[in-house]
């Protein structure tokens, strides 16, 4: 088990396992505590089949998106370094992970962000053994879309410390400024402003959670197409008031991601 400055939002086996701990990364639509405003999935609903065709579930317990038909973009903390790797299975093409129509493809190579040490630079690429014939998700190349309201989706826990979900859940979260995010204190005071972007409701109730690490945070661009602005990274708990989700700011790493993808061929 790796130790991070910020506990990441993944549930996984082996080197990337950070199971059922309160400080969790990535995007599940979180369920509130019984003492909170509701005991149901707050702000989250089941995604329709084909609504987000670029979504990928990874066998180590993380999410991801199709950067290219044979490359998945995920979080660096979801993988254990760079190099040949056939141990990861990517599942795509269905909101129901148990559907017989879901496409499953093994990995061949992993490229973790150069210089990644558990603090910032939280992105990685996974090369697949064959292309998946589904739409890909463009990444933001400028900060033009790093604001407004974002969409999140994932198969992670629907409550803090909860179980992973069979069906893809979705929700919306608003942008939170770096200053407001840092003011949350604790781990948030160490936010890397250039590399990370925050989103969530000040009152809590909607967030990503354990098992959503590596999944995308996205919105529509000026042409009405989906564009990825974030990668689920970390947060203190799930959907807690005043404790937003923190995402890798994709626009900052766009050139590095593009260059890394070209290396994977």
N, C-alpha and C positions, 0 to 999 in steps of 0.2 A: 504494500500500500504506500502510495506516495503522500508526502506531507506538503501542503500548500499554504502559502500565506493566507489565502482565502480558500475555504473548503468549496470544492466544485460541485456542480449539480449533476452528478452522474450516479447511476447504480450499475455496477459492473462486476465481473469476476476477474480475479487475478490482479495484475498490476494497476488496473484502472478502477478497482473496486473502492467505492466510498459509500457503502450502502447504509441507508436509513439513518443518516445523520442530519441534524437540524440545519446545518449550513449547507445548502444544496445548490447545485448549479442548474442549469438549463430548464427548458420550457415546459413544464406541465401546467395545465390550467389548474391552479391550486384550489383546494377546498378549504373553506375557512374553519377555524377552530370553533367548537360548539359554543364558546362564549362570545363569538363574533356575530356578525350580522346575519349569518345563515349557516346551515349545516349541509348545504348542497354545493355542487360545483359552481362557484360564484363567477359570473361573467363568462363562463366557459360552456360551450355546446359541442355536440358531436359534429365533426366536419362531414360534409357530403362527399360521396364517392366522386373523385375527379376534381374536387375543389382546389386542392393543392397538390397537383400531380408530381411535383418536384420533391416531395417529402420522402425521406429515407429513414428507416429504422436500422440501427447497427447492432450486431449480436453481442457486443460487449456492454450494452446497456445505455447507449447514447443515441442521439438523433443526428440528422445530417440533411443536406440538400444536394440535388444533382447540379453540380457546377458545369459538368459536361456529361454526356450520356454514359461515359465510362469513368467519371471521376466524381467522388463525393467530397463536399466541403464539410468539415466538422470541427470540433474543438481539439486543440493540442493535448489537453489533459485527458482526452478519451483514448489516446494511443500511447504506446510505449516506445517512443523514439522513431527513427526513420530506417527504412530498408525493406527488403523483400518480406512479405507477410501474407500468408494464405489462410490465416486463422479467423478473419473477420467475414461475416456474412451480412450483406446488405439486402434488406427487404423493402420492396417498393411496389407501387401500382395498386395498392388497396388500403383503405382506411382501417380495414379489419385485418389484424396481423395473422389471424387464423384462417383467412380466406384461401381457398385453393387456387384462386386467380392471382394471388400475390406472387411477384417475381423475386426470386432469390439468386443472388450472384456473389461469388466469393471474391475476396480481395487478392491482389497480386503484389502490391507495393504500398508502403505508407511513407508520406513525407510530412514530418512534423515541422512546424515553424522554426527556422534557424534561430538559435539562441534562446529557445524556450527554456525557462527554468521554474515554471510554476507561477510566475508573476508577470502578467501581460503576455503579449504575443500568443494569445490562445486561439490558434487556428492550425488546421492540418488538412491534408488531402489524402484520400484513399483511392488508389487506382483499382478498377474492377477488371475481372477476367474477361468480361465481354460487355458491350454497351447495353444499356437499358433503354428501350424505345419509349421514352417518356419526355415531356417538356423539361427543359432545364431552367434554373433560376439565375437570372443575371445578378451580378453584384454591383453595388454602388461604387462608382469610381471617383466621385466627388462628395462633398459634404451637403450637397443640395437637398438630399432626402433624409438627412440625419435629424429630423424634427417631425413634429406632428403626432399623428396616432399610428401605431404599428400593429401588425398582426403577429400573433404567436401561435404555434401549433406543436403538438407533440403527443407521445404515448407515455409520458412520464407519470409520476404519482399525481393523484387528484387531491391530495392533502399532504401536509408536511409529515414525512415518515411513512407515507402510505405505499400501497402496491402499484406496480406498473399497470397501464391500461391496455386493454385489447383493442379499443377503438381510438382513432385519432381525435383529439380534442382541440378546440380553437378558442381564441379570445382576442381582445384588443387591449392594448396598454398605451398610455400617452408618454411622450418624451419627458424626461426630467433633466434639468440642467446639471452640469458638472458641479456647480456650486451647491445646489440643493442636495445632490447625491452625497457629496462629501460631508455636508452638514449632518447627515444621518449618524455620523460618528462610527466608532468601532472600526471594523475593516474598511468601511466606506471612506474613511479619512485618507486611506492610501490609494484611492482611485487614481489610475493613470489616465489623465484626462484625454491625452491625444489618442490613446489606444482603446479606450473603453467608453461605452455609452450606456446610460441608465434609462430605464422605463418602468412605469408602474403607477398605481394609484396611491396617493398619499395615505388614504384610509385603509389601504391593503385590500385583500379579497380577491385579487386577480394577479397571477404571476406564473412563472415557470417553476418547476420543482424537480425533485430527484428523478433522474432518468431522461431529462430533456436536454442535458448538456449536448452541445454540438449542433442542435437544431437551429433553424433560421428565425430571425426576427425580420419582418419584411413589410413593405407597403407598396402602393401603386406609384409609378413615376408619372411624368407629365403626359406620357402617351397612353396611360392606363394599363401599363404592363407591370407585373410584379418585379420588385427589385429588392435584393437582400441588403439590409443595412447593419444587421448584427448577427452574432453567433452566441447562443446561450452559453454563459460562462460560470457565473457564481452569484451568490446572494446570501444574506443571513436569514435562514429559514425559508419558508414559502408563503408569500402573500401576507406577510406581517405589515402592520401599519408603520409607515415611515421607513421601511426597509425594502427598497426597490430591487428589481432584478438588474444585474450588470451583464452587459453583452460586449463581446469583442467588436470594436468599431471597424467594420469591413472596409469602409472607404479609405482608412489610413493604411490598410495592408493590401489594397487592390492590386498594385503593381507587383508586390512580392508574391501574391497568390497567383497572378497571371504567369509570372516567371517560373514559379514552382510547377504549375500545371504543364507548362511547355517541357519541363524536364521529364515529366512522367509520360510524355508522348501521346 
